[in-house]
Each structure stands twice: as structure tokens, then as C-alpha cells.
Amino acid sequence: MRTVFACLLVAACISPLIRAQTFGEVACTVVDGKGVPVPRARVRVVPMPTPGVINKIIRYCETDDHGQCTIASVPWGEYKIFAGKDAEGYPDFPSPFYGLNACPIVKLQPASATASVAIHLPPKAGAIEPIAAIDAKTGEVLRSAAIKLRPVLDPADYLQTSTTSYPVMVPSNADVSVEVTAPGYESWPSEDRQKEGQIRLRPEQAVELDVMLAREGSDARSLGTFRPGVLAWRNSTATPPPTPGSKILSSATESFSVTAPDVSVPLLDLAKRYHVPIGFAALPRGPGGIRSENLRIDAKAGTVRDLLNAIVQADPAYTWQEAELGVIDVFPKAHIDSLLDVVVRKYSPTNVHRTEAINDLLETPEVQRWMQQNGVTRREQVNTTSQSSPGEIIYRITMREGSSVRSILNCILYLIGGRYWMYYQWGDHNRYFALTMSE
């Protein structure tokens, strides 16, 4: 009986240890084409595809001054190891388009719980920046356009994104085809002129691409022009320059009549009705501050600019200005320090939905530090739509070092083609805040 009890006791002690050993680690060394270590490269562990299973990218690590890093707590399985460094022209987005199929493969299991790999980065990428799709008749930029890039030798490994002011990295020394489409427009290039959309770039070479799209059924043909450009990431990752919004501000509007408890209601109505991207920073203690009576706005037919002026005239506590990427920022005239003023040193999420992009922003060290110092807690969902429908995937957000939270929110709104974000604080000592965003 004692022997049986002893065996059971030993088994009970060993079993948790065996169960705990379900993770391994990967040690990586990243070097360039000359074998020189690459510091601050981003290394990702990407699960090999498993039928019927949705794989996720495990959190990345960055290499040290010697180009080395170790990723621990990796579950048993087979993985590709991908590395890159956007700031120096090595794409860090783990896609077959950038050569994921040629990455080292490791298999972690109890018999081999650790793996060491050396990753040799390919030649630095070229870039297309910016990519602009333009209505051939009106000259209007088509934000609904889609861009598809394909390696000519392996067209199945394509990359799809939207028209953007950001550089889109392209594998160098390889033929890449560019396709631009938009609802209601002829695609570019046409089927009989496919070679017009092919490009081959040298390492670190950049071009700008303007594509004029003709409406379906028109006599005009879609045209594309490549022009020499400059690699933005060679000096610093930068926020796209402000997009002229005069066309939005001068857009015609019908008469506008509304009674509301605060300015958030007419602003949201304006954003939705006339497709105006608006960022709204509300007075504390509620979306529109404390008022003794409702706002009344009666505006005659005019322009978007006229409506914005009418809204802030109805509540003189607010003013508005055109900000990054044509987003209209509405905010209190009397400046109030808030989360929106927090400067974030580094923010560059990749392959995320809107909700994930905002969550990543709120998890940055600078925002977390501000929340702790001010005793402020988030109390509402980040977005106004269902969590099960987070919107289109944002391919990449690369902000200038030292961007404010306000600027980053404007960028996210622009990338998703959204209409409205709103921030406000409330509660005792304004200790709660809400941040909402709608498409």
C-alpha cells in the first residue's frame, strides 16, 4: 500500500511538470546580404498552415545590437521565421509577396525544444509612393480604389492594399505587376495592355504612381504614369502630408436643420450625410459638456464649410480646423490637456483591423503612463460597430516618431474610409474616458 501511495505521489508531482513543457524557443540571428548583423530588425514566428485551423502570428521580437534575439514560450509546432526592418527598406510584413515562402522553417517538439536560425535578408526593397487613383474626368482622388501587386513569376503571391500616401514596398530586382480597380471604373491596365502595369525596381529605388481611371462605358481609357520618387523611410518614417480638403469643404450641401443636446449629434449627421471625416474632442463630463438647453441649428443650402461654421456658432465653446489627410478636427477653444495630446514615440501596427489598431494605440507605454498618472480608465468600447465586424484589415500604419494620439486617430479614420471618431471624459474628476470610431 505504501508503494502504491508513493508511486501516485511521484506521478502527481511529475505530471504538472510534463504538462508545463509544451513550449519551446527560437534563437535568431539576422544579417544583411553581406553578412553584417542587423540591429532592431523585427522577427516573427509564423505558424505553418494547418487545414481547418486559423493561424495567428506570434508576437514578434526585435534584435539587439548584434542582430540577435530569442522568442520564448512558442507552442509545439512547425513555424516559418520571418524578419525585416521597414526603416531600412527590408519589409517586415510576413507575406509570401515579400518572400515568406523562402524563410527558414523550424519544428519545435519535446525532442527538440529549442531551435537556432540565421536569417539572411534579401536585397533592400524598392517602393511605389504614393499610389493615387484619380477620376479621369473630375480629377477627384478615388479612395475606394484597390491596388493589387503581383510577382510576375508567381502571381498567386499577391499583395492587396488601398490607394495610399504611404510607400508600398516592392521586392527589388523582380518584375511586379500593378493592378488598380475601383467600383464603376475601368480597371488599369486593360487586359490587352497588361505590360503597361509592370515595374522592376532596383534596391532603394522609388517611383510615384498616378492612375487615371475612366468610368465604365466611357470612351476614355485608363492611364497610369510612374514618376521618380523618394523613399520616405530612408530618413524617418513619416506621417503622410496633409491631404488638401478644399474639395470636401467646398462640397455643396442642402439646408440643414436640427435640434440636439450637444454638437456631437449634428457633427455625426454631417459626417454621414456628406461623407466628411470628422474627429471630435468633446468637453469633459459628456459629449457636449453641460448645457441648460438644446442646440438649434438652421443653416441654408451652402457648403460643408458653411455647415461646420454654423455648428460651432451654435456652441461657441468649440472651433474646427482641417487636419491630417483632410480629416476635420472639432475641439474646445479653451485647450484642455487630454489623452489626445499624448505623444507616442513609436506606433507601427501591421495587418490589423480598426479595433486592433486603436487597442494597440491605447496599449502604448506613453498612453498607459498618462492613464496611470491621471487616474483615468477607459469605460466604453473602442468602436461603435460590433466586435464581430471590425472592418477591413489595415495593411500598414507607419507614423512619424513623436505623433500625437489625435494624429494617429485621424490616420486610422482615413485608412478605413471612416466618418467619425469621438473622445470625451466624464465622472468624478473626469476619471473615465470613451473613444468611439465609426466607418
Phi and psi in degrees as a GROMACS rama.xvg file:
@    title "Ramachandran Plot"
@    xaxis  label "Phi"
@    yaxis  label "Psi"
@TYPE xy
-62.5032  -39.0466  ARG-2
-63.4414  -44.2495  THR-3
-61.1975  -43.8233  VAL-4
-62.999  -40.5764  PHE-5
-63.8208  -41.8418  ALA-6
-62.7397  -42.5477  CYS-7
-63.8484  -38.6668  LEU-8
-64.4617  -43.6288  LEU-9
-63.7692  -43.9355  VAL-10
-61.6187  -38.9491  ALA-11
-65.7097  -33.2551  ALA-12
-76.6841  -36.3598  CYS-13
-79.1844  -36.424  ILE-14
-54.3522  -47.7294  SER-15
-61.2163  -33.7185  PRO-16
-65.5481  -41.1071  LEU-17
-64.9457  -42.3807  ILE-18
-65.5  -31.5084  ARG-19
-71.0957  -26.508  ALA-20
-83.565  64.643  GLN-21
-117.166  11.1374  THR-22
-127.618  148.882  PHE-23
-124.197  -167.787  GLY-24
-145.885  155.155  GLU-25
-123.568  122.538  VAL-26
-98.1575  129.156  ALA-27
-125.056  143.284  CYS-28
-125.278  126.618  THR-29
-112.335  126.818  VAL-30
-131.198  158.552  VAL-31
-87.6647  -170.281  ASP-32
-63.7392  -19.8135  GLY-33
-97.1855  4.12282  LYS-34
83.5671  10.136  GLY-35
-84.7074  130.281  VAL-36
-57.3368  143.178  PRO-37
-110.924  104.37  VAL-38
-74.9429  154.359  PRO-39
58.2329  26.08  ARG-40
-78.1047  149.128  ALA-41
-97.081  125.196  ARG-42
-114.453  131.743  VAL-43
-123.831  146.556  ARG-44
-105.431  115.367  VAL-45
-112.441  117.716  VAL-46
-60.4694  140.9  PRO-47
-67.3758  144.823  MET-48
-58.3015  135.804  PRO-49
-122.452  122.653  THR-50
-54.4786  130.99  PRO-51
80.5953  1.29525  GLY-52
-120.745  132.888  VAL-53
-86.5194  112.069  ILE-54
-88.3859  146.143  ASN-55
-121.294  150.479  LYS-56
-76.5239  128.468  ILE-57
-72.452  148.553  ILE-58
-53.7329  139.238  ARG-59
-80.4486  169.819  TYR-60
-130.828  162.803  CYS-61
-112.934  141.352  GLU-62
-73.6462  155.56  THR-63
-85.7196  -166.081  ASP-64
-63.7024  -17.8506  ASP-65
-100.615  10.6524  HIS-66
73.2645  24.0456  GLY-67
-121.282  150.325  GLN-68
-160.873  162.569  CYS-69
-129.542  129.42  THR-70
-103.898  114.857  ILE-71
-100.231  174.199  ALA-72
55.7844  44.3543  SER-73
-94.5179  119.492  VAL-74
-59.5567  154.949  PRO-75
-53.3304  140.485  TRP-76
155.128  -177.372  GLY-77
-109.505  133.87  GLU-78
-137.916  151.111  TYR-79
-99.213  142.894  LYS-80
-108.81  119.051  ILE-81
-118.125  139.523  PHE-82
-138.121  153.264  ALA-83
-169.285  172.846  GLY-84
-152.859  95.0731  LYS-85
-52.4287  -41.8298  ASP-86
-62.0351  -18.811  ALA-87
-117.108  13.7166  GLU-88
90.2428  12.3316  GLY-89
-105.17  107.49  TYR-90
-56.5229  133.779  PRO-91
-106.554  12.5049  ASP-92
-85.9791  116.576  PHE-93
-74.8043  86.0479  PRO-94
-132.351  145.772  SER-95
-55.7797  -26.7071  PRO-96
-58.565  -33.0652  PHE-97
-99.458  14.7663  TYR-98
94.9987  25.2746  GLY-99
-60.0254  -29.7249  LEU-100
-65.9876  -17.8626  ASN-101
-99.6033  11.5957  ALA-102
-78.1298  155.96  CYS-103
-61.2001  146.271  PRO-104
-117.578  133.716  ILE-105
-126.489  153.014  VAL-106
-127.306  116.226  LYS-107
-99.3509  129.649  LEU-108
-156.608  169.173  GLN-109
-53.5464  -34.4004  PRO-110
-76.3977  -20.1046  ALA-111
-144.512  81.5191  SER-112
-81.1027  -13.3716  ALA-113
-126.145  152.591  THR-114
-143.582  143.926  ALA-115
-121.657  130.629  SER-116
-134.151  147.621  VAL-117
-110.681  125.838  ALA-118
-108.957  118.467  ILE-119
-98.1989  111.016  HIS-120
-67.9319  143.349  LEU-121
-72.1721  176.037  PRO-122
-56.1851  151.197  PRO-123
-58.2453  148.229  LYS-124
-75.9281  163.64  ALA-125
-94.9751  -171.722  GLY-126
-155.747  148.563  ALA-127
-111.455  120.046  ILE-128
-154.951  134.918  GLU-129
-81.3724  174.506  PRO-130
-108.344  117.711  ILE-131
-125.437  125.521  ALA-132
-101.186  128.77  ALA-133
-128.724  135.752  ILE-134
-63.9907  121.11  ASP-135
-64.3895  -21.9491  ALA-136
-94.4284  -44.1729  LYS-137
-97.5509  -19.0535  THR-138
80.6249  4.45601  GLY-139
-74.5519  137.929  GLU-140
-74.1243  131.421  VAL-141
-96.3184  98.6646  LEU-142
-73.5371  -12.6999  ARG-143
-85.5259  -1.1264  SER-144
-71.527  152.392  ALA-145
-119.702  142.585  ALA-146
-115.493  130.305  ILE-147
-124.258  124.5  LYS-148
-110.416  132.366  LEU-149
-132.968  132.368  ARG-150
-65.5873  129.167  PRO-151
-60.7367  -36.8877  VAL-152
-77.2406  -20.3191  LEU-153
-144.551  71.7114  ASP-154
-63.9129  -14.0674  PRO-155
-70.113  -23.3559  ALA-156
-92.7109  65.3818  ASP-157
-92.4649  164.393  TYR-158
-124.614  130.627  LEU-159
-120.179  134.725  GLN-160
-147.127  -173.541  THR-161
-109.641  170.247  SER-162
-59.932  139.15  THR-163
-152.746  157.405  THR-164
-91.5943  -1.15605  SER-165
-89.2216  151.376  TYR-166
-64.8161  138.95  PRO-167
-109.562  114.537  VAL-168
-71.4445  143.594  MET-169
-130.952  132.617  VAL-170
-53.8082  131.436  PRO-171
-83.4319  164.701  SER-172
56.9299  30.48  ASN-173
-144.484  145.243  ALA-174
-76.9988  126.209  ASP-175
-127.692  132.571  VAL-176
-96.5426  144.374  SER-177
-117.637  128.003  VAL-178
-122.933  132.55  GLU-179
-123.594  126.89  VAL-180
-133.828  156.114  THR-181
-154.448  142.831  ALA-182
-56.4918  128.492  PRO-183
84.9732  5.68075  GLY-184
-125.541  153.716  TYR-185
-67.3007  139.495  GLU-186
-77.4497  159.576  SER-187
-127.635  134.259  TRP-188
-78.7675  164.925  PRO-189
-70.7465  163.24  SER-190
-60.4318  -31.2272  GLU-191
-88.437  2.9981  ASP-192
-137.783  43.9322  ARG-193
-61.501  -33.3263  GLN-194
-66.7855  -17.171  LYS-195
-64.9612  -24.4194  GLU-196
-96.8562  9.58244  GLY-197
-92.1728  143.533  GLN-198
-142.178  147.772  ILE-199
-136.836  116.647  ARG-200
-110.599  148.093  LEU-201
-81.2958  161.879  ARG-202
-54.988  130.582  PRO-203
71.1167  5.07693  GLU-204
-80.0474  145.86  GLN-205
-136.52  148.626  ALA-206
-136.016  157.459  VAL-207
-102.16  147.54  GLU-208
-127.576  117.629  LEU-209
-110.942  127.513  ASP-210
-121.811  122.963  VAL-211
-98.2625  117.881  MET-212
-102.776  134.138  LEU-213
-94.4887  144.238  ALA-214
-65.0474  148.491  ARG-215
-58.7368  134.549  GLU-216
88.1994  -6.89987  GLY-217
-84.4334  165.223  SER-218
-78.5937  -21.9134  ASP-219
-69.5358  155.342  ALA-220
-110.087  151.395  ARG-221
-76.4833  132.886  SER-222
-123.115  147.585  LEU-223
-131.72  143.026  GLY-224
-132.611  125.079  THR-225
-92.9861  131.92  PHE-226
-128.842  147.523  ARG-227
-57.8626  142.226  PRO-228
-135.406  -174.198  GLY-229
-123.692  138.156  VAL-230
-72.0035  113.966  LEU-231
-65.577  -36.2417  ALA-232
-78.3374  -5.1188  TRP-233
-66.9571  -31.7823  ARG-234
-103.053  -50.4004  ASN-235
-162.192  151.168  SER-236
-74.5028  130.102  THR-237
-126.642  145.826  ALA-238
-67.0392  137.389  THR-239
-56.4489  145.838  PRO-240
-63.0254  153.066  PRO-241
-55.3628  138.243  PRO-242
-89.6606  127.203  THR-243
-54.0944  126.855  PRO-244
-109.523  13.8249  GLY-245
-58.0993  -32.5053  SER-246
-66.6355  -39.0622  LYS-247
-67.5002  -47.7736  ILE-248
-64.9554  -29.8855  LEU-249
-93.4194  3.51235  SER-250
-63.1884  141.211  SER-251
-72.3583  142.526  ALA-252
-129.009  155.122  THR-253
-86.3476  176.348  GLU-254
-59.7086  146.354  SER-255
-132.244  117.339  PHE-256
-134.481  125.581  SER-257
-156.593  143.963  VAL-258
-116.308  127.247  THR-259
-149.421  156.379  ALA-260
-72.713  -19.9663  PRO-261
-160.746  173.519  ASP-262
-73.2245  -14.0647  VAL-263
-62.924  -33.0521  SER-264
-67.5498  -54.0851  VAL-265
-65.3473  -31.0041  PRO-266
-65.1501  -43.3844  LEU-267
-64.8432  -39.5286  LEU-268
-62.392  -44.7944  ASP-269
-61.1529  -44.6395  LEU-270
-60.679  -44.0114  ALA-271
-75.3562  -41.5398  LYS-272
-70.719  -37.8228  ARG-273
-117.71  14.4074  TYR-274
55.5653  48.6104  HIS-275
-104.654  119.662  VAL-276
-74.0825  121.971  PRO-277
-127.431  134.208  ILE-278
-110.99  123.41  GLY-279
-119.313  118.231  PHE-280
-103.084  111.272  ALA-281
-88.3459  158.891  ALA-282
-62.5768  151.989  LEU-283
-61.641  164.413  PRO-284
67.8707  29.7746  ARG-285
139.475  160.058  GLY-286
-55.63  -30.7785  PRO-287
-127.629  18.1567  GLY-288
75.5448  -170.723  GLY-289
-95.9429  124.607  ILE-290
-128.783  150.358  ARG-291
-89.1916  -17.3219  SER-292
-150.348  164.456  GLU-293
-71.5883  156.8  ASN-294
-81.5859  145.82  LEU-295
-127.838  121.845  ARG-296
-122.525  122.422  ILE-297
-128.721  105.362  ASP-298
-120.065  136.89  ALA-299
-76.0467  168.468  LYS-300
-56.94  137.301  ALA-301
-168.606  -124.545  GLY-302
-128.359  170.261  THR-303
-58.7693  -39.0927  VAL-304
-58.4831  -42.5836  ARG-305
-62.1062  -41.3477  ASP-306
-65.894  -42.0445  LEU-307
-60.4562  -43.2544  LEU-308
-63.613  -39.1346  ASN-309
-65.8566  -37.429  ALA-310
-67.4975  -45.6077  ILE-311
-74.5075  -24.2488  VAL-312
-69.1408  -31.0728  GLN-313
-69.2065  -28.0849  ALA-314
-133.143  92.2175  ASP-315
-63.1  -5.00248  PRO-316
-70.7772  -14.6028  ALA-317
-114.128  158.15  TYR-318
-140.354  175.196  THR-319
-142.905  158.182  TRP-320
-154.681  155.786  GLN-321
-81.3875  131.411  GLU-322
-117.22  -154.985  ALA-323
-57.9595  140.421  GLU-324
59.3201  26.4273  LEU-325
78.422  5.31606  GLY-326
-72.8221  139.694  VAL-327
-96.0047  116.915  ILE-328
-93.1445  127.241  ASP-329
-114.935  129.758  VAL-330
-155.973  162.729  PHE-331
-64.1377  143.073  PRO-332
-64.6182  -41.7141  LYS-333
-81.7695  112.895  ALA-334
-63.0162  133.666  HIS-335
-125.747  118.404  ILE-336
-59.0594  132.584  ASP-337
-150.753  -179.771  SER-338
-55.8979  -31.4195  LEU-339
-63.8613  -21.848  LEU-340
-88.989  -8.08485  ASP-341
-63.5168  132.269  VAL-342
-95.848  126.628  VAL-343
-102.095  126.051  VAL-344
-68.2398  -43.0381  ARG-345
-142.667  128.047  LYS-346
-149.908  110.495  TYR-347
-151.982  63.8646  SER-348
-71.0751  153.807  PRO-349
-132.772  138.032  THR-350
58.179  55.6216  ASN-351
-127.038  155.906  VAL-352
-83.3355  170.322  HIS-353
-54.1351  -48.7598  ARG-354
-60.9877  -42.5638  THR-355
-65.9235  -37.6628  GLU-356
-62.9835  -41.9677  ALA-357
-72.491  -39.3404  ILE-358
-60.8821  -41.5942  ASN-359
-60.5786  -38.8627  ASP-360
-63.5767  -44.6021  LEU-361
-72.1445  -14.4006  LEU-362
-94.153  -1.1378  GLU-363
-64.7883  149.754  THR-364
-57.1698  -37.2253  PRO-365
-66.399  -42.2363  GLU-366
-68.727  -43.043  VAL-367
-60.7158  -40.1454  GLN-368
-64.7521  -41.9155  ARG-369
-62.65  -42.9158  TRP-370
-61.5516  -42.4892  MET-371
-68.0546  -43.3559  GLN-372
-66.2584  -32.2723  GLN-373
-99.6351  -0.328142  ASN-374
61.1094  39.759  GLY-375
-108.736  140.194  VAL-376
-128.276  140.832  THR-377
-77.6297  137.128  ARG-378
-125.874  -7.04807  ARG-379
-125.954  162.904  GLU-380
-59.3609  149.987  GLN-381
-70.3412  -33.83  VAL-382
-123.058  160.208  ASN-383
-89.6797  -5.77414  THR-384
-101.378  170.988  THR-385
-62.8593  142.717  SER-386
-61.8465  -24.0387  GLN-387
-79.0206  -8.54973  SER-388
-131.298  73.0103  SER-389
-77.5575  -0.377485  PRO-390
95.7146  -174.38  GLY-391
-68.5369  152.423  GLU-392
-74.5613  133.323  ILE-393
-88.3572  119.94  ILE-394
-63.3472  -48.5987  TYR-395
-159.489  139.917  ARG-396
-123.413  118.868  ILE-397
-123.999  106.07  THR-398
-99.257  150.628  MET-399
-59.7676  140.12  ARG-400
-59.8163  129.502  GLU-401
88.5841  26.4765  GLY-402
-79.9606  147.778  SER-403
-81.2737  161.08  SER-404
-60.0851  -38.5525  VAL-405
-59.2218  -46.5009  ARG-406
-63.2119  -38.8821  SER-407
-67.0344  -41.0747  ILE-408
-62.781  -40.1761  LEU-409
-60.6229  -39.3696  ASN-410
-66.0975  -43.9179  CYS-411
-62.0972  -44.179  ILE-412
-59.0604  -42.8895  LEU-413
-63.5295  -44.4002  TYR-414
-66.9091  -33.0075  LEU-415
-89.2125  -1.18518  ILE-416
66.7422  32.7071  GLY-417
-79.186  173.921  GLY-418
-114.512  -24.3831  ARG-419
-161.975  133.026  TYR-420
-129.461  149.063  TRP-421
-139.954  138.358  MET-422
-128.808  134.53  TYR-423
-154.98  158.258  TYR-424
-118.364  154.129  GLN-425
-158.805  178.72  TRP-426
92.3371  174.92  GLY-427
-57.3412  125.681  ASP-428
57.4597  26.9259  HIS-429
51.7295  46.0094  ASN-430
-87.7741  2.6016  ARG-431
-120.335  149.12  TYR-432
-137.823  154.829  PHE-433
-128.725  143.147  ALA-434
-136.864  114.508  LEU-435
-121.491  151.903  THR-436
-147.043  137.289  MET-437
-127.039  151.006  SER-438
